Amino acid sequence: MPHLDARSAEAAAARPLPLNRSLAVAYAADAESEAVPRSVLAEVGGRVVVQRGTVVAAIRDLARNPTPQVLVVDVTGAADPLVALDDLANVCEPDMKLLVIRERTDLGFYRDITRRVGALEYLYKPLTRDNVARLFLPVVQGRLPGSDAQVGGRVVTVTAAHGGAGATTVAVNLATQIAETSRGYVALVDLDLQNGAAALALGLAPGAGLRVALEEPQRVDELFIERTAVAVAERLRLIAADEPLEATPRPTVEGVSRLITLLRRRFNYVIVDMPNPADAALRSIYAIAQTRLLVITPSLAGLRSAARFRSMLKAVAGSEQAITVLNRAGLPGGLPPAMLVQGLGERPGPALPHLVKDMLVSANLGVPAVTRSRSFATAMLRLTREVTGLRIGHKGWLGRLFGR
């Protein structure tokens, strides 16, 4: 196992994902708007913090600090409130309950933030004690019907169409790039319990407990993440196993469902490196996933396996929708683009270049290729945009990543 580099060592010492968070934090842009919620929410006691600031301050603070259970945020003065709220969502844990304040009423805005951002309620200024007590206070006190429902993070499955296609490479680098660019919390789950390579690709040893979680869900509690997840970076955790080859793991549908539900409560993105073929219990994840990636190479094996994979998806999830990722594009002797389009019946999605030296060096060092190869990082960025929908700029993130 490769030694931890400086980046991994720093990650190992990073703060754990907080399990005990403050009840509520409220940001108000002006003195009057600050005074009303402070007065109304006072009956909750010291568990609520009200402070001066807008959504910009909330993004800055929550990028560094634990997410409260309830957040009240003022979008007054934001050039594009929806963009600001999207940015806020990317630094907060997915089970946070969001309440919004704005300087004017707007029914269209209310519909946008409740449907697109997941906000529970919206108040326009001037705030009144009655409105805050009627609409905000029940959420803070947990008395809103259905307020305990978990919105949950996004589940992304990554599957190799055939052996050696590079699903683990895609999963590891996608998880790394999402954690770096979105500032959201990301879980990378390697479900190949005996031959998984995600931990090796990161230069880490897997934690213990994944097999137990999949086989005996009744033993999994809220402390599962702390016991099982391995810190990769500040907001990235790895959940993997290294079971003996003579073992016979038997995941259950209940165990898979429990694991994914638990992870969705704590992470904005759950990237699942799927074995192929997977047993029936693991295949149930495809029906849960919001995004499914199929990794192929420019080969006849890739075309044949892509068709079989989509047929399986149709049977398991009721839909054959998946994003085809062409790995090792430009491989000498590989099928030409026109033949790939003809064989797939569509153009493949984002393509990742064939970079033998860069990928070999990264694999031997146990570090993600996106942290060492500008060409590969740029190509992965297109896939990351497609998976997350984030507005990620080439220059800004790549510049920070490579220290330029």
C-alpha positions in Angstrom: 0.0 0.0 0.0 1.5 3.4 -1.0 2.4 5.8 1.8 0.1 8.8 2.4 1.3 11.9 0.7 1.0 15.3 2.3 -2.4 15.9 0.9 -3.8 12.6 2.2 -2.1 13.1 5.6 -3.8 16.5 5.9 -7.1 15.0 5.0 -6.8 12.3 7.6 -6.5 15.0 10.2 -9.5 16.9 8.8 -12.5 17.4 11.1 -15.0 14.6 10.9 -18.5 15.1 9.5 -20.4 16.6 12.4 -23.2 14.5 13.9 -24.2 17.1 16.6 -25.1 20.3 14.9 -26.6 23.5 16.1 -30.4 23.7 15.9 -30.8 26.9 13.9 -28.8 29.8 12.5 -30.5 32.9 11.0 -28.8 35.5 8.8 -30.6 38.9 8.4 -29.4 41.8 6.2 -30.6 44.7 8.3 -31.3 45.7 11.9 -35.1 45.5 11.6 -35.0 42.1 9.9 -32.6 40.8 12.5 -34.7 42.0 15.5 -38.0 40.2 14.5 -36.7 36.6 14.3 -34.4 37.2 17.3 -37.5 38.1 19.3 -39.8 35.4 18.0 -37.2 32.6 18.1 -36.0 33.5 21.6 -38.5 31.0 23.0 -36.4 28.2 21.6 -33.6 29.4 23.8 -29.8 29.5 23.2 -30.0 26.8 20.5 -30.8 29.5 17.9 -28.2 32.0 16.7 -29.4 35.2 14.8 -26.8 37.4 13.2 -26.3 40.2 10.7 -25.5 39.1 7.2 -26.8 37.9 3.9 -26.6 34.7 1.8 -23.0 35.7 1.0 -22.0 35.5 4.6 -23.9 32.2 5.0 -22.0 30.7 2.1 -18.6 31.9 3.5 -19.4 30.7 7.1 -20.9 27.3 6.2 -18.0 26.4 3.8 -15.9 26.2 7.0 -18.3 25.3 9.8 -20.9 22.6 10.5 -24.3 23.0 8.9 -27.2 23.8 11.3 -30.3 21.7 11.2 -32.3 24.8 10.2 -31.0 27.8 8.3 -32.7 31.1 7.8 -31.0 33.2 5.1 -31.6 36.6 3.7 -31.0 37.0 -0.1 -31.5 40.7 -0.1 -29.1 42.4 -2.5 -28.1 39.2 -4.3 -27.6 39.7 -8.0 -29.2 36.4 -8.7 -30.8 34.9 -5.6 -31.3 31.4 -7.2 -27.6 31.2 -8.1 -26.7 32.3 -4.6 -29.0 29.6 -3.1 -27.5 27.0 -5.4 -24.1 28.0 -4.2 -25.3 27.8 -0.6 -26.7 24.3 -1.1 -23.3 23.1 -2.3 -21.7 23.9 1.1 -24.5 22.5 3.3 -25.4 19.0 4.3 -28.5 17.8 2.3 -30.8 17.3 5.3 -30.7 20.9 6.3 -34.1 22.7 6.4 -33.9 26.1 4.5 -36.0 29.2 5.1 -35.6 32.3 2.9 -36.1 36.0 3.5 -36.3 38.5 0.6 -37.0 42.2 0.2 -40.1 41.8 -1.9 -42.9 39.3 -2.7 -42.6 37.2 -5.8 -44.8 34.1 -6.4 -42.5 32.8 -9.2 -39.5 33.1 -6.9 -41.4 31.1 -4.2 -42.1 28.3 -6.6 -38.5 28.3 -7.8 -36.9 28.0 -4.4 -39.3 25.4 -3.1 -39.1 23.2 -6.2 -35.5 23.8 -7.3 -33.6 24.5 -4.1 -35.8 22.7 -1.6 -36.6 25.6 0.6 -39.5 25.0 3.0 -40.8 28.6 3.3 -40.2 32.2 2.1 -41.0 35.5 3.8 -40.8 38.9 2.3 -39.9 42.1 4.1 -40.9 43.8 6.3 -41.0 40.8 8.6 -43.7 40.7 11.2 -43.8 38.7 14.4 -47.0 37.0 13.3 -45.5 35.7 10.0 -42.2 34.6 11.6 -44.1 32.8 14.4 -46.6 31.2 12.0 -44.2 30.1 9.2 -40.7 29.9 10.6 -41.1 28.9 14.3 -42.8 25.5 13.6 -39.9 24.5 11.4 -37.3 25.4 14.0 -39.3 23.5 16.7 -39.8 20.5 14.4 -43.5 20.8 14.4 -44.0 21.3 10.7 -45.9 18.3 9.2 -43.4 16.3 7.2 -40.5 18.4 8.3 -38.5 15.3 9.3 -38.5 13.9 5.8 -35.0 13.7 4.3 -34.5 15.4 1.0 -31.2 13.5 0.6 -28.1 13.7 -1.5 -27.7 12.7 -5.1 -26.8 9.1 -5.9 -24.5 8.5 -8.9 -23.6 4.9 -9.9 -20.5 4.3 -12.0 -20.3 0.9 -13.8 -17.7 -0.6 -16.2 -19.3 -2.0 -19.3 -16.5 -4.7 -19.2 -13.4 -5.6 -17.3 -10.7 -2.9 -17.4 -13.0 -0.2 -18.8 -12.0 2.1 -15.9 -15.0 2.6 -13.7 -13.0 2.9 -10.6 -10.8 5.6 -12.2 -13.9 7.5 -13.2 -15.5 7.1 -9.8 -12.4 8.2 -7.8 -11.7 11.2 -9.9 -15.3 12.2 -10.2 -15.7 12.1 -6.4 -12.5 14.1 -5.9 -13.4 16.7 -8.4 -17.0 17.2 -7.1 -15.7 17.6 -3.5 -13.1 20.2 -4.7 -15.4 22.2 -7.0 -18.8 22.0 -5.3 -17.5 22.2 -1.7 -20.3 19.7 -1.0 -19.9 16.6 1.1 -19.1 13.5 -1.0 -19.1 9.8 -0.2 -17.3 7.4 -2.5 -18.6 3.9 -2.0 -16.8 0.9 -3.5 -19.2 -2.0 -3.6 -16.8 -4.6 -4.9 -16.2 -6.1 -1.5 -13.3 -8.4 -2.5 -11.6 -6.9 -5.5 -12.4 -3.2 -5.2 -9.6 -0.8 -6.2 -10.9 2.6 -5.0 -8.9 2.5 -1.8 -5.8 1.5 -3.7 -6.3 4.3 -6.2 -6.3 6.8 -3.2 -3.4 5.3 -1.4 -5.6 4.3 1.6 -6.6 1.2 3.5 -10.4 0.5 3.6 -12.3 0.9 6.8 -14.2 -2.0 8.5 -17.9 -2.5 8.6 -19.2 -2.2 5.0 -19.9 -5.9 4.7 -21.7 -6.0 8.0 -23.8 -3.0 7.0 -24.9 -4.7 3.8 -25.7 -8.1 5.4 -27.0 -7.0 8.8 -28.7 -3.5 8.4 -30.2 -3.7 12.0 -26.6 -3.2 13.3 -26.1 0.1 11.4 -26.7 3.2 13.4 -26.1 6.9 13.0 -22.4 6.4 14.0 -21.8 4.1 11.0 -20.0 6.9 9.0 -17.7 7.7 11.8 -16.7 4.1 12.3 -16.5 3.0 8.6 -15.7 6.0 6.4 -12.1 6.9 5.8 -11.1 10.6 5.3 -9.8 11.3 1.9 -10.1 15.1 2.0 -12.0 17.6 4.1 -15.3 16.9 2.5 -14.6 13.5 0.9 -15.0 10.1 2.6 -14.3 6.6 1.3 -16.4 3.6 2.2 -14.9 0.4 1.0 -14.0 -3.2 2.0 -11.2 -5.7 1.5 -12.9 -9.0 2.2 -10.9 -12.3 1.8 -11.3 -14.0 -1.5 -12.5 -17.2 0.2 -15.4 -15.2 1.9 -18.9 -15.2 0.5 -20.5 -11.8 1.1 -24.3 -11.8 0.9 -25.7 -8.3 0.7 -29.4 -7.9 1.3 -31.8 -5.5 -0.3 -32.6 -4.1 3.1 -28.9 -3.6 3.8 -28.3 -1.7 0.6 -31.4 0.5 1.1 -30.4 1.3 4.7 -26.8 2.1 3.7 -27.8 4.5 0.8 -30.5 6.1 3.0 -28.0 6.8 5.7 -25.4 8.2 3.3 -27.9 10.4 1.6 -28.7 12.0 4.9 -25.1 13.1 5.4 -23.7 13.7 1.9 -24.6 15.9 -1.0 -23.3 13.3 -3.4 -23.0 9.5 -3.1 -20.7 8.2 -5.8 -21.1 4.4 -6.0 -18.4 2.3 -7.8 -20.5 -0.7 -8.9 -19.3 -4.2 -9.6 -20.3 -5.7 -12.9 -22.0 -8.1 -12.7 -23.7 -7.2 -9.4 -26.0 -9.5 -7.4 -29.7 -8.7 -7.1 -29.3 -6.7 -3.9 -26.7 -4.4 -5.3 -28.6 -4.0 -8.5 -31.4 -2.4 -6.5 -29.2 0.8 -6.3 -29.8 1.5 -10.0 -33.5 2.1 -9.2 -32.5 4.6 -6.5 -29.8 6.5 -8.4 -30.5 9.8 -10.0 -27.6 9.5 -12.4 -26.1 6.3 -13.9 -22.7 6.3 -15.6 -21.6 3.5 -17.9 -17.9 3.5 -18.7 -16.8 2.0 -22.0 -13.7 1.9 -24.1 -13.6 2.3 -27.9 -13.9 -1.5 -28.5 -16.4 -4.1 -29.7 -16.5 -5.3 -26.1 -17.6 -1.9 -25.0 -20.4 -1.7 -27.6 -21.7 -5.2 -26.8 -21.6 -4.6 -23.1 -23.3 -1.2 -23.3 -26.4 -2.8 -25.0 -26.5 -5.5 -22.3 -26.2 -3.0 -19.5 -29.1 -0.9 -20.8 -31.2 -4.0 -21.1 -30.5 -4.8 -17.5 -31.3 -1.2 -16.4 -34.7 -1.5 -18.2 -35.5 -4.7 -16.3 -34.2 -3.5 -12.9 -35.0 0.2 -12.8 -37.7 0.5 -15.4 -35.6 2.9 -17.5 -32.5 2.3 -19.6 -31.3 5.9 -19.2 -27.6 6.2 -18.5 -24.7 8.5 -19.5 -22.1 6.7 -21.6 -18.6 7.8 -20.7 -16.0 7.0 -23.3 -12.7 6.2 -21.5 -9.3 6.0 -23.3 -10.6 8.1 -26.2 -7.9 8.1 -28.9 -6.7 4.6 -27.9 -4.4 3.4 -30.8 -6.4 0.7 -32.7 -9.6 1.7 -31.1 -12.9 2.0 -32.9 -13.4 5.3 -34.8 -16.0 7.7 -33.5 -18.5 7.0 -36.3 -18.5 3.3 -35.5 -19.1 4.1 -31.8 -22.0 6.3 -32.6 -23.5 3.6 -34.9 -23.0 0.9 -32.4 -24.4 2.8 -29.4 -27.3 4.4 -31.4 -26.2 7.8 -30.0 -23.2 9.9 -29.4 -21.3 8.9 -26.2 -21.2 11.4 -23.4 -18.0 13.0 -22.1 -14.8 11.5 -23.4 -11.7 10.9 -21.3 -8.4 10.8 -23.1 -6.0 7.9 -23.4 -3.1 9.2 -21.2 -0.9 6.1 -20.5 1.9 7.8 -18.6 -0.3 10.2 -16.5 -2.6 7.4 -15.4 0.2 5.0 -14.6 2.0 7.5 -12.5 -1.2 8.4 -10.6 -2.0 4.7 -10.0 1.5 4.0 -8.7 1.4 7.0 -6.4 -2.1 6.3 -5.1 -3.4 9.7 -6.0 -6.3 10.8 -8.2 -5.2 11.7 -11.8 -7.2 15.0 -11.7 -4.7 16.3 -9.1 -1.7 15.6 -11.4 -2.8 15.8 -15.0 -4.2 19.1 -16.4 -5.5 17.3 -19.5 -7.3 14.6 -17.6 -8.7 17.2 -15.1 -10.1 19.3 -17.9 -11.7 16.3 -19.5 -13.2 15.2 -16.2 -14.6 18.7 -15.6 -17.0 18.2 -18.5 -18.3 15.0 -16.8 -18.5 16.7 -13.4 -20.6 19.5 -14.9 -23.0 17.0 -16.5 -23.4 15.1 -13.3 -23.8 18.0 -10.9 -25.2 20.8 -13.1 -22.7 23.2 -11.4 -21.3 26.2 -13.1 -17.6 25.2 -12.8 -15.0 27.4 -14.5 -11.9 25.9 -16.0 -9.5 28.6 -15.1 -10.5 29.2 -11.5 -10.6 25.6 -10.2 -7.8 24.2 -12.3 -5.7 27.2 -11.3 -6.2 26.5 -7.6 -5.7 22.8 -8.1 -2.3 23.2 -9.8 -1.2 26.2 -7.7 -1.2 28.7 -10.5 
